[in-house]
């Protein structure tokens, strides 16, 4: 059965109260972004770019991302000086209203979940997928420490969303954990990820679904643990094949038409930020921690999970196969047809043109030549953090 409005209100009041208290200075969240061996101007000089018009030079790009670790390239692009090196004036805004802002033209580019983007384009929103961002993994079912085994979740209060029953993620978890799929067996509530963490801490939730940093933060603070991971597709055991699509880098159509050179440079900036994430993971972790207001340890663990532990899940590169794998996952779990985010017009929804013309190299080649030797898949967190510190010249943290 579902949680009553009164209980929901109580949970949200508690969450807001904890949020207010959390606003006080917390020295454990102080980060130290290092000066590392990275020159964004020199990096940008490797790519052949067109000339910016005066209108382009004066144009202010509005970029959006939501409160989810998958979207960390938006922060890196700003903090590593990549946007500035490319001659881009970018205002980066954290918001849950990306699709609405992009549809109205108030926002020009944004990091957005694939499902919401598909639905928006199908409904006529003037935007398209210009690059990949996150291809799967990094979705978690976090439970309180009182939950000792999966069956303990039955009858408990879970913030997994009232629509979870028709999502492949919940159906996969219920199958994997051998618990009922039907939501009538739980107290279910809809809540934002940040509020979920606070409510768990307050003892008002027994479990929730989320992306990072909230799962890593729950484990870091010792208030919960990850019971299951959502992959979004049927990924091979070696983490090499089967990937779908989770979050994308999308762009407003009118913006592309009016500012083609800015559009190309923005996609290049997105890719360069991802390269930075893999090549300077310690500093990227500090940027993430500062941008999301979490402890440095949480930022570092988050970067490790996205780039090593779960595979190379942050990428600029994609193909229709990724989208096909994503959609097929819904069919494989017998999701009702009306709940499946099918793409009405694939050519209208996605385009690889900017990736092909901005000059960025093949992602897999980059990983093979620059990353695999230093940070191979299977590397433990302890080994990873040691290498990450060495690369970025960290001696005291």
C-alpha positions as CSV (number, residue, x, y, z in Angstrom):
1,X,0.0,0.0,0.0
2,X,1.1,3.6,-0.6
3,X,2.2,6.0,2.0
4,X,-0.4,8.5,3.0
5,X,-0.1,12.2,2.2
6,X,0.3,13.0,5.9
7,X,3.3,10.6,6.3
8,X,4.8,12.0,3.1
9,X,4.5,15.5,4.5
10,X,6.1,14.4,7.7
11,X,9.0,12.8,5.9
12,X,9.6,15.9,3.8
13,X,9.4,18.2,6.8
14,X,12.1,16.1,8.5
15,X,14.2,16.1,5.3
16,X,14.0,19.8,5.0
17,X,14.9,20.2,8.6
18,X,18.0,18.1,8.2
19,X,18.8,20.0,5.0
20,X,18.7,23.2,6.9
21,X,21.1,21.9,9.5
22,X,23.3,20.5,6.9
23,X,23.7,24.0,5.5
24,X,26.0,24.8,8.4
25,X,29.7,24.7,7.7
26,X,31.0,21.2,7.5
27,X,34.8,20.9,7.4
28,X,34.6,17.3,6.3
29,X,33.2,18.6,2.9
30,X,36.1,20.9,2.2
31,X,37.8,19.9,-1.0
32,X,41.2,20.7,-2.4
33,X,41.2,21.0,-6.2
34,X,44.8,20.7,-7.2
35,X,46.9,22.5,-9.9
36,X,47.7,19.5,-12.1
37,X,49.6,18.9,-15.3
38,X,46.8,19.9,-17.5
39,X,46.6,22.9,-19.8
40,X,43.2,23.3,-21.4
41,X,44.5,25.8,-24.0
42,X,47.1,23.3,-25.2
43,X,44.5,20.5,-25.1
44,X,42.1,22.5,-27.2
45,X,44.9,23.5,-29.7
46,X,45.0,19.8,-30.8
47,X,41.7,20.2,-32.5
48,X,40.8,22.1,-35.7
49,X,38.1,24.6,-35.0
50,X,36.2,27.1,-37.1
51,X,36.1,30.8,-36.4
52,X,33.7,32.3,-33.8
53,X,31.5,35.1,-35.0
54,X,31.2,38.2,-32.9
55,X,27.7,37.0,-32.0
56,X,29.2,33.7,-30.9
57,X,31.8,35.4,-28.8
58,X,29.2,37.4,-26.9
59,X,26.6,34.6,-26.6
60,X,26.0,33.2,-23.2
61,X,25.3,29.5,-23.3
62,X,22.8,28.2,-20.7
63,X,23.7,24.6,-19.6
64,X,21.7,22.4,-17.3
65,X,22.4,19.3,-15.3
66,X,20.5,17.6,-12.5
67,X,21.6,16.4,-9.1
68,X,23.2,13.2,-10.3
69,X,26.7,12.0,-10.6
70,X,26.3,10.9,-14.2
71,X,26.4,14.5,-15.2
72,X,29.8,15.4,-13.7
73,X,31.3,16.5,-17.1
74,X,29.3,19.7,-16.9
75,X,31.2,20.6,-13.7
76,X,34.6,19.5,-15.0
77,X,34.2,21.6,-18.1
78,X,33.8,24.7,-16.0
79,X,36.3,24.0,-13.2
80,X,39.1,22.6,-15.5
81,X,38.9,25.7,-17.7
82,X,37.8,23.8,-20.8
83,X,34.8,26.1,-21.6
84,X,37.0,29.2,-21.3
85,X,39.8,27.7,-23.5
86,X,37.2,27.0,-26.2
87,X,36.0,30.6,-26.1
88,X,32.6,29.5,-24.6
89,X,30.7,31.6,-22.1
90,X,28.7,29.0,-20.2
91,X,26.4,29.3,-17.3
92,X,26.1,25.9,-15.6
93,X,22.8,25.4,-13.6
94,X,21.7,22.5,-11.5
95,X,18.0,22.0,-12.1
96,X,15.3,19.4,-12.3
97,X,13.6,21.3,-15.1
98,X,16.0,20.8,-18.0
99,X,13.5,19.5,-20.5
100,X,11.1,22.3,-19.9
101,X,13.8,24.9,-20.2
102,X,15.3,23.4,-23.3
103,X,11.8,23.1,-24.9
104,X,11.2,26.8,-24.3
105,X,14.7,27.8,-25.6
106,X,15.7,29.2,-22.2
107,X,18.4,26.5,-22.0
108,X,20.6,25.5,-24.9
109,X,22.3,22.3,-23.8
110,X,21.7,19.9,-21.0
111,X,22.5,16.6,-19.3
112,X,19.3,14.6,-19.2
113,X,18.1,11.1,-18.6
114,X,17.3,9.3,-21.8
115,X,13.7,8.4,-20.9
116,X,12.7,12.0,-20.3
117,X,14.5,13.2,-23.4
118,X,12.7,10.6,-25.6
119,X,9.3,11.5,-24.2
120,X,10.0,15.2,-24.8
121,X,11.1,14.8,-28.4
122,X,8.2,12.5,-29.1
123,X,5.9,15.3,-27.8
124,X,7.5,17.8,-30.2
125,X,10.3,19.3,-28.0
126,X,12.9,21.0,-30.3
127,X,16.0,19.1,-29.1
128,X,18.1,16.1,-30.0
129,X,20.8,13.8,-28.6
130,X,24.2,15.3,-29.6
131,X,26.4,13.0,-27.6
132,X,26.3,10.2,-25.1
133,X,27.1,10.8,-21.5
134,X,26.4,7.7,-19.3
135,X,25.6,4.3,-20.8
136,X,24.5,2.3,-17.7
137,X,25.1,1.2,-14.2
138,X,25.3,3.5,-11.3
139,X,21.7,3.2,-10.2
140,X,21.3,1.7,-6.8
141,X,18.9,0.3,-4.3
142,X,20.1,1.6,-0.9
143,X,18.7,0.1,2.3
144,X,19.0,1.0,5.9
145,X,21.3,-1.0,8.2
146,X,18.2,-2.6,9.8
147,X,17.6,-4.5,6.5
148,X,19.6,-7.7,6.9
149,X,18.3,-9.6,3.9
150,X,16.0,-8.8,0.9
151,X,12.8,-10.3,2.4
152,X,13.1,-7.7,5.2
153,X,12.0,-5.1,2.7
154,X,8.5,-6.5,2.5
155,X,6.0,-4.1,4.2
156,X,8.7,-1.5,4.6
157,X,8.8,2.2,3.5
158,X,10.6,2.5,0.2
159,X,11.2,5.7,-1.9
160,X,11.4,3.9,-5.2
161,X,8.7,5.9,-7.0
162,X,5.0,5.1,-7.5
163,X,5.7,4.1,-11.1
164,X,8.4,1.5,-10.2
165,X,6.3,-1.5,-11.0
166,X,6.4,-0.7,-14.7
167,X,10.1,0.0,-14.8
168,X,12.6,-2.7,-15.8
169,X,14.9,-1.6,-13.0
170,X,12.5,-2.5,-10.2
171,X,11.4,-5.7,-11.9
172,X,15.1,-6.8,-12.3
173,X,15.8,-6.0,-8.6
174,X,12.7,-7.9,-7.4
175,X,13.7,-10.9,-9.5
176,X,17.3,-10.7,-8.4
177,X,16.4,-10.3,-4.7
178,X,13.5,-12.8,-4.8
179,X,11.0,-10.4,-3.4
180,X,7.5,-9.4,-4.7
181,X,7.4,-7.1,-7.7
182,X,4.0,-5.7,-6.9
183,X,4.2,-2.4,-5.0
184,X,1.2,-3.3,-2.9
185,X,3.6,-5.3,-0.7
186,X,5.5,-2.1,0.4
187,X,4.9,1.4,1.6
188,X,5.9,3.4,-1.5
189,X,6.7,7.1,-1.7
190,X,8.0,9.5,-4.4
191,X,10.8,11.7,-3.3
192,X,13.9,13.5,-4.7
193,X,17.2,11.7,-4.2
194,X,18.7,14.2,-1.8
195,X,15.5,14.1,0.4
196,X,15.7,10.3,0.3
197,X,19.1,10.3,1.9
198,X,18.0,12.7,4.7
199,X,14.8,10.7,5.3
200,X,16.8,7.5,5.6
201,X,19.1,9.2,8.1
202,X,16.1,10.4,10.0
203,X,14.7,6.8,10.2
204,X,11.7,7.6,8.0
205,X,12.7,5.4,5.1
206,X,13.9,1.8,5.0
207,X,15.2,2.0,1.4
208,X,15.4,4.0,-1.7
209,X,16.5,4.0,-5.4
210,X,19.0,6.6,-6.5
211,X,22.1,7.5,-8.5
212,X,25.3,8.7,-6.8
213,X,26.5,10.5,-4.8
214,X,23.7,9.4,-2.5
215,X,24.5,5.7,-2.4
216,X,28.2,6.3,-1.8
217,X,27.3,9.0,0.8
218,X,25.0,6.6,2.6
219,X,27.8,4.0,2.8
220,X,30.4,6.6,3.8
221,X,28.3,7.9,6.6
222,X,27.4,4.4,7.7
223,X,23.6,4.9,7.5
224,X,22.9,2.5,4.8
225,X,24.2,0.0,2.2
226,X,23.8,-0.8,-1.5
227,X,21.7,-4.0,-1.9
228,X,21.4,-4.0,-5.7
229,X,22.7,-2.1,-8.8
230,X,20.7,-1.1,-11.8
231,X,22.4,-1.5,-15.2
232,X,19.7,-0.4,-17.6
233,X,20.5,-3.2,-20.1
234,X,22.0,-6.7,-20.2
235,X,25.7,-6.0,-19.7
236,X,28.3,-8.7,-20.3
237,X,30.2,-10.0,-17.3
238,X,33.4,-8.5,-18.6
239,X,31.6,-5.1,-18.9
240,X,32.5,-4.8,-22.6
241,X,29.2,-5.3,-24.4
242,X,25.5,-4.9,-24.1
243,X,25.5,-1.4,-22.9
244,X,22.3,0.7,-23.3
245,X,21.9,4.4,-22.5
246,X,21.2,6.2,-19.3
247,X,21.9,9.9,-19.6
248,X,22.6,12.0,-22.7
249,X,24.0,15.3,-23.8
250,X,21.2,17.0,-25.5
251,X,20.9,20.3,-27.5
252,X,18.2,22.7,-28.6
253,X,17.6,22.5,-32.4
254,X,17.3,26.3,-32.8
255,X,20.6,26.9,-31.0
256,X,22.3,24.4,-33.3
257,X,20.9,26.2,-36.4
258,X,21.8,29.7,-35.1
259,X,25.2,28.9,-33.6
260,X,26.7,25.9,-35.4
261,X,30.3,26.6,-34.3
262,X,29.3,27.1,-30.6
263,X,27.4,23.8,-30.9
264,X,30.5,22.0,-32.2
265,X,32.7,23.4,-29.5
266,X,30.2,22.5,-26.8
267,X,30.3,18.9,-27.8
268,X,34.1,19.0,-28.0
269,X,34.1,20.5,-24.5
270,X,31.8,17.7,-23.2
271,X,34.2,15.1,-24.6
272,X,37.3,16.8,-23.3
273,X,35.7,17.0,-19.8
274,X,35.2,13.2,-20.0
275,X,38.8,12.7,-21.0
276,X,39.8,14.8,-18.0
277,X,37.6,12.6,-15.8
278,X,39.6,9.5,-16.8
279,X,43.1,11.1,-17.0
280,X,42.9,13.1,-13.8
281,X,40.4,11.1,-11.6
282,X,41.6,12.5,-8.3
283,X,41.1,16.1,-9.2
284,X,37.9,15.2,-11.0
285,X,36.7,13.6,-7.7
286,X,37.5,16.9,-5.9
287,X,35.6,18.9,-8.5
288,X,32.7,16.6,-8.1
289,X,32.8,16.8,-4.3
290,X,32.9,20.6,-4.5
291,X,30.2,20.9,-7.1
292,X,27.8,18.5,-5.3
293,X,28.6,19.6,-1.8
294,X,29.7,16.1,-0.6
295,X,32.8,14.8,1.3
296,X,36.0,14.3,-0.8
297,X,35.9,10.6,-0.1
298,X,32.4,10.4,-1.6
299,X,33.5,12.3,-4.7
300,X,36.4,10.0,-5.2
301,X,34.4,6.8,-4.7
302,X,31.8,8.1,-7.1
303,X,34.4,8.7,-9.9
304,X,35.9,5.3,-9.2
305,X,32.6,3.6,-9.6
306,X,31.8,5.4,-12.9
307,X,35.2,4.9,-14.6
308,X,36.6,1.6,-13.2
309,X,34.4,-0.5,-10.9
310,X,31.4,-0.6,-13.2
311,X,33.2,-0.2,-16.5
312,X,33.8,2.8,-18.6
313,X,30.3,4.1,-18.1
314,X,30.9,7.8,-18.8
315,X,31.5,8.3,-22.6
316,X,30.8,10.7,-25.4
317,X,30.4,8.0,-28.0
318,X,27.2,6.1,-28.9
319,X,25.4,4.2,-31.7
320,X,21.9,3.2,-32.4
321,X,22.8,-0.2,-30.8
322,X,23.0,1.5,-27.4
323,X,19.5,2.9,-27.9
324,X,18.2,-0.5,-29.1
325,X,19.7,-2.3,-26.1
326,X,18.0,0.3,-23.8
327,X,14.6,-0.2,-25.4
328,X,14.9,-4.0,-25.5
329,X,15.4,-4.1,-21.8
330,X,11.9,-2.9,-21.3
331,X,10.5,-5.7,-23.6
332,X,12.6,-8.3,-21.8
333,X,10.9,-7.5,-18.5
334,X,7.4,-7.4,-20.1
335,X,6.8,-3.7,-19.5
336,X,3.4,-2.7,-20.9
337,X,3.8,-1.2,-24.4
338,X,2.4,2.2,-23.4
339,X,5.1,2.5,-20.7
340,X,8.0,1.8,-23.1
341,X,9.9,5.0,-24.2
342,X,10.0,4.0,-27.9
343,X,11.7,6.6,-30.2
344,X,9.2,7.8,-32.8
345,X,11.8,9.1,-35.2
346,X,15.4,7.9,-34.6
347,X,16.9,10.4,-37.0
348,X,15.1,13.3,-35.4
349,X,16.1,12.1,-31.9
350,X,19.8,11.5,-32.4
351,X,22.7,12.8,-34.5
352,X,26.4,12.0,-34.4
353,X,27.2,14.9,-36.8
354,X,28.8,17.1,-34.1
355,X,30.8,14.3,-32.7
356,X,32.1,13.6,-36.1
357,X,32.9,17.2,-37.0
358,X,34.4,18.5,-33.7
359,X,37.5,16.3,-34.2
360,X,37.3,14.2,-31.0
361,X,38.9,10.8,-31.2
362,X,37.3,7.4,-30.9
363,X,36.4,6.8,-27.2
364,X,37.5,3.2,-27.2
365,X,40.8,4.1,-28.8
366,X,41.3,6.8,-26.1
367,X,40.6,4.2,-23.4
368,X,42.9,1.6,-24.9
369,X,45.8,3.9,-25.4
370,X,45.5,6.3,-22.4
371,X,43.6,4.6,-19.6
372,X,43.7,0.8,-19.6
373,X,47.3,0.5,-18.6
374,X,47.0,2.8,-15.5
375,X,43.4,2.1,-14.5
376,X,42.4,-1.4,-15.8
377,X,39.0,-2.8,-15.2
378,X,39.1,-4.8,-11.9
379,X,41.4,-2.4,-10.2
380,X,40.6,-2.2,-6.4
381,X,39.6,1.1,-4.9
382,X,42.8,1.2,-2.8
383,X,45.0,0.6,-5.9
384,X,43.0,3.1,-7.9
385,X,43.3,5.9,-5.3
386,X,47.0,5.3,-5.0
387,X,47.5,5.7,-8.7
388,X,45.1,8.6,-9.0
389,X,47.0,10.5,-6.3
390,X,50.3,9.8,-8.0
391,X,49.1,11.1,-11.4
392,X,47.8,14.3,-9.9
393,X,50.8,14.8,-7.6
394,X,48.9,14.4,-4.3
395,X,51.2,13.9,-1.4
396,X,49.2,14.9,1.7
397,X,45.5,13.9,1.3
